Amino acid sequence: MKKLLIPLIVLVLVLAACGNKSDDKKDSKKETRSYTMDNGKKIDIPKDPKRIAVVAPTYAGGVKKLGGNIVAVNSQVDDSKVLKDKFKNVEKIGATGSEDVEKVIKQNQI
């Protein structure tokens, strides 16, 4: 009985190790970049974001210049003569400190 038990356990372990390859493929498709915020907290963001909500008006022009697909922007861009026309058809989510999170979530569902 002992002679049969050890090979059986080894076989089960080998089969279990082979069954996890599909998870590796999912992880490789979701490439992310790590970013450390000013408060020291680390977050992961998609390497190639498809939809961007810019909550800081000072970053809106730079993100647009880099080719980001901006779907929502801080309403204070309307105070800038330079940025106002560039974001006239983009959803405004409110001023700094009073951003409407519901509008940001809505843009993710479109």
N, C-alpha and C positions, 0 to 999 in steps of 0.2 A: 504494500500500500504506500509506504514512504517513497519508493522508487517512482511511483506514478504521480505523487503529489507535487514534488519539486518541479518536474518538467511542466506540469499543468499550471503551476503558479507563474513560472517563467513565460509561458505562452500567453497567459492572461495579461501580464505586464507589457509584453511586446505589442499585443493587439491594442491595448489601451493607449500606448504611446503613439501608435500609428494613426489613431482616430482623431487627433487634434490638428491635422494639417489644414482643414478648412478654416479654422479660426485665424491661422497665420495669414491667409489670403485676405480676410476681412481687414485685419490690422494694417496690411501693407497698402490697401486702397485708401485708408483714412490717414494720410500723412498730415502731421501737425508740426507746429513750431512752438517751442516753449518760450514764454515771455515772463519776465519778472517785473511786477508792478512796483510803483514807488513805495508802497507799504511793505514790500518784500514778498508778497504772495505770488506764487508761480501759477500761471495758467497756460493751457494749451489752446492754440487757435489753429484753424485749418490752414494748411500751407498755401492753398489757393482759394481764398474765400470767394463765393459767388455773389453774395449780397451783403452790402455794408451799410450800417447805420452810424453816421458820424455825429457823436454827441458833443464834441468840442469844436466850436466854429473855427478856431484857428487851424485845425487839421483838415478841414473840408477841401480847401484848394489843393493842398498837397496830395491828398488821397485821389482827387479827381485827376490831377496831373499824372499820377502814377498809373492811371487807367482803371481804378477801382470802380465797380458797379455800385454806385451810391443809391440806395433806395429810400433813405430817410436822413435828414440833416437837422442840426440845431437851427432854430428859427432866427437866431442872431446873425446868420449869414445875410439876411435881408438888410442889415444895418451897413453892410459893406457895398460900396459902389462897384467894386470889382467882382465880388462873389454873387451878388443878387441875381444878375442875369444868368449866370451859369447854373443856378439851382432853382430857377423859377418853376420847373415842372416836377420837382422832387418834394416828397411829403415832409412837412415841417413838424418836428416833434416837441417843440417848446424850447424855452431858453435854458441856459445853464442853471442847474439846480432844480429845475421844475420840468424836466423832460417827461413826456407822457409815455410811459412804458407800454401801455396798451397799443399805442400807434406803432411802436417798434415791433411788437409781437404781430400785429396785423400785417405789417410789411413782410414778415417771414412766411405768412400763410398765402400770399398772392402768388 
